[in-house]
């Protein structure tokens, strides 16, 4: 036994929790920069947050120009607004993109870096205090120390990591997910499922991370088969399971499934969760073929074999994107250079990675 | 679903972790008050801590006059020393008593209260920052917001509760437990087991607290049968399981088992963990008889029936203390007035409580 557990976010769960427990926002500061996309107006999250802040007599400014897979330009715009209005804390509201943008704004607002330095690591211990309100059940970003941004230098998405990126507060209200369309529900659920499974495949996986990951898999897997129109209870369970998967990767990081998927997102605009869902099945097969016991633990938590898990993910993905074979070869070579290829319980060769790409995307051996 | 999870302590686990990860103490302050009992010299914890602090160029003062079931007088003495030397953070090293004394010192050093006000609640958000190093596997105090002290006004033990009492850091090194005598190993293991089981019996028990509690029970129960001379792996597992049980009660609090046991500790000097072990079995029977489903979940996690759990605890307790029947009656009446009689999944009558006392201590019906 040799591990650590650090999950400092105060996670508040329940329908109506933003209004009921909004006083918890009080200690964060006097003026909030609310970082969000377009959907938080429709799902009610933004209205609940603004009501809570007003009740606390806290001021707020809304920055709602976050687009999927946020760029550094978007983050810079948020930082400029944050400084112009004198905001002293940040609230991220939305799916992974607004939350990741909010996290990048919170840390880069206090630690000035050029675009070329943003992904160079070694961040200090400071960031503006943050609260997060996820409105999809997938990213788990509300409890992780990561912010993932589009990295045009490397033509992929890249993470910033710092303990300063742990939000102080997270509000999980399943009601904000009730009206999500089936495609988003499916993609984000695959993201959460992939987080939990990938966490189990990392060398640093620990008794603490595995407790969170297995509980997440146990809740998620049966729900994956009924995502067309989930009942309220299922929405709540999906949101909690995605948070648990976030707690797992907060301790372990992700695997090359994420590293590989980022290429598909950058070049083909494949939704992030869907990219993970496309690649996870063959990755599990690779680990299984190479005798990694964690695969058995993943299967036990799901109550399913690798074959059954692959079929479930395949159903959720539906028709595949067309990615040429030569692109797969290029990605395989580049994947070998990414951060999260390292420290997995099985070290893949470039051929292994190429085989995952081709079997997943073209349906054939490399 | 309606709950929250707040477990902000950075928990570092592994043999040698205090020396290997001692740099984590650096941000806590410049001068540590080390609060400990006598055994931390023999088990090596104090030497490891002092070495880590010296390496960090942090000063320290040792307050080693903590006795079991710390009194307010002991806490006052620690506060006086803390102020005299100008300590700006606190490290608790030992079993529950030094850790609870350290927590009380850390909060009362910044919030002055008369003895009569100490247990009146409503503490502010401030305390001196703390690290904790448990040297028994029982209390879980290293991850809870509670400090339990002897309360001479009420002739029992009483808790102080405040989020400010969450330690910043906890180091869990099973080596400090290797040479514990069987009696202490057994009593502390019963304490941890009782925390996990009691947490499941509270109304506020949640998906998060139950995850921690069940994992703790799953690890602990098989180990309860082999506590005479545990192997190193078992020592490590006991320490982690007691931490998990602490995480569970940090979210839910304890039940009347604790409230009842404190009387036995105050009047008869019964070890705290042993007091819980004496009373838990009959308490589980009461909840089972009254159809509380959580008992089934406790049994499933243990892989044992209530009868088997009772027998295991009874073996661990051995010969009972002699407590007169009229004392049991007095305790039953007083127990009805304690904090943790409230909000359990079954609300006991005074007769129920009396029956638990007499069956547990005298072996007969009331």
Interface residues (C-beta under 8 A of the other chain):
Chain A: X1 X2 X3 X4 X5 X6 X7 X8 X10 X11 X12 X13 X14 X15 X17 X21 X27 X125 X174 X206 X207 X208 X211 X212 X215 X236 X237 X240 X244
Chain B: X1 X2 X3 X4 X5 X6 X7 X8 X10 X11 X12 X13 X14 X15 X17 X21 X27 X125 X174 X206 X207 X208 X211 X212 X215 X236 X237 X240 X244
